[in-house]
Amino acid sequence: MTEEIRNHAAISKQIRGILENLGEDTNREGLRDTPERYATAMKFLTSGYTKNIDSIVNGAIFDEGVSDIVIVRDIELFSLCEHHLLPFYGKAHVAYIPNGKIIGLSKIPRIIDAFARRLQVQERLTSQIAEELKRVLQPEGVAVVIEAFHLCMMMRGVEKQQSYTITSSVHGSFRDDPATRQEFMQLLGGLGGSVRR
């Protein structure tokens, strides 16, 4: 039996126990296969742990003599809060200023997914994305902004359905030059609208 199959079986068994401890009948039709479905879902939702950023980039770094801001905005993301294992979801906006190199645009959402598909906190997720782009591109500057709704605040606890969280991680020119940072914010066109449901 492979480690992966063993882990799947162990997760399924533990989820069955949790459902039973909640007072549910795990033999009823709607719940009979739920433990196995949950284990499969969690494998996907935490698949970022198995992702290697260099493999994702796969050489898609190109020599280019541009030095203006590149922005990919409104990148949908879904993650799981590590505190309650409830989802948070929203949009990431990524900018960088090339230093002789650009990255294939599809690689940026893939890098985001590699970190989002883990047990996370939004603050760390934002920083990890920025640090990896810094590492692979060595740009003049990089900025990452994430706007997200957290179900741990919306469904439980304070139950504030309209509140969302904004985090940023800025490096290089975006941190050191207020004009560059201001240009980035202007190009984003204001925050808040893109994440609204």
N, C-alpha and C positions, 0 to 999 in steps of 0.2 A: 504494500500500500504506500503510495507516495505521500510526502509531507503535506502537499496541497490537499489531497483527498482527506487525509487525517484531520487537518485543520478545519475543513468544511464540515466533516462529521462532528467534530468537537463543538464548533459554533452552533450547529443545528441542535445538538443535544442541550446545550446551555440555554438557548433561546426557548426551547420547549419547556425547560424547567422554569424559566422566568414567566412564561405565559401561564403555566400551571400555578405558580405562586401568586399570580394576579387573580386567580380564581377561575381561569378559563378552562374550557374543555378542549384540549388539543386534538381530540378525535373527531370534533365536529367538522363538517365539510369545509367551511371557510378557513379553518385554521390547520387542517390536517397537513398541508404542505408548506405552511408559512415558515417554519424553522428553516427548511431547505432553501426556500425563496429568499429569506433574510440573509442567509450565509452567502448566497450567490450575489445578492445586491451589495453586501458589504465588501465582497471581493472587488467589485467594480468601483464602489465609492471610495475605496482606499487603495486603488491601483497605482496611485502616484508613488507609493513607497518602492515600487519595482521599476520606476522610470529613471533612466540615466539621461541627464541633460545633454551630454555630448552626443549620445546616440540620437536624441531628438533633433538636435541641430544638424547632425549628419553632414557637416561640411558646407552648409548653406550660408557661409559668410563670404561676402564678395567685396573685392577691392573697388572702391568708388570714391571719387574726389569731392563728394558733396559735404557740406558742413552746416546745413540748415536742420532745423528740428524735424524729426520724423515722429508722427503720432499715430498710434493705432488705438482707437477709442471704442467704448461700448462693447467690450469683450465680455460676453456672458460668463459667469462662473457660478459654480455650485460647490459647496464644501460642507463639512460636518464640524460643528463646534465641539472641541474636545472636552468641554465641561459638562455638557448634557447629552451629547451625541445627537443633537437636533441640527437640522440644516441651517445654513445661512447662504444667501444667494444675492447676486447683484451684478455689477459691471466693474471691469477694470479698464483703466486708461493708462497707456504706456507711451512714454516719449523718450527719445534719445537723440543726442547730437553726435553724428558719426565722427570718428577720428580716422578716416581713410577706409573704413569698413562698414558695410551694411549687412543686415540679416534678412533672409527670406521672410516675408511678412507672416506667412502661415506658422512660422516657428514660434512667434510670440504667444499666440493663444495656446499652443501645445506646451510651452514652458509653464504658462499659468495653470493649465490643467494638471501638470505633473505635481505642482505644489498644492493645488486646491483639492485634489483627490487624496487627501490625507486627513487625519484628525488635526484640526487647526484652531488657531485664533487669528482673527483678521489682521491684527498688528504684525504678527510673525509672517503670515502669508505675503503681505505687502513687501516686507523687507526681503524675504527670500527671493521673490521675483526680481526685485531691483538688483540684489547682489549677484544673481546668476547672469543677468544681462550685462552687468558691469564686467563680470569675469570673462564671458565669451566674446564680448565686443570691444572691451576697453575703450569706451566712447569718451567724448569730451564731457558728457553729462548724461544722466539717466534719471527719469522720474516715473514713479508708479503711484497712481491714486486708485483706491478701491472704495466704492460705495456699496453697502450691502444691508439687507434686512436680515435680522437674526430671529429665528423662530423661538429661541430660548427666551427672548424678550417679548415676543408677540403672542405666543400660545400659553405661556406660564409666567410666573414671577410678576413683573410689573404690568404685563399685558398691554403694552403700548404698540398697537398695530401699525401706526404711521411713522414711528421713529426708525431711522436708519443711521448707520455708522459710516463715517468717512475717515480713511487712513491714508497717509502718504509716506513715501520714502523717496527722498531726493538726494542726488549726489552730483559732484563735479559742478559744472556750470549752473545747473538748476539750483544748487545750494548757494554757490558763491556769488552769482550775478543776479541781483533783484530784477533787472530788466528781462533776462532770459526766463526767469520763473514767471514773471508777469505775462510774457508772451505766451508761455505754455498755458496759463490759466485762461487767457483770452481765447486761445485756439480751442480750448475745451468748451468754451461758450457758456460757462457757468455750470456748477454742479447741481445735482438733485433731480433735474428733469429726466435724465437718462435712466435712472434706476426706478422711477415710479412705475407701479403696476398698472 
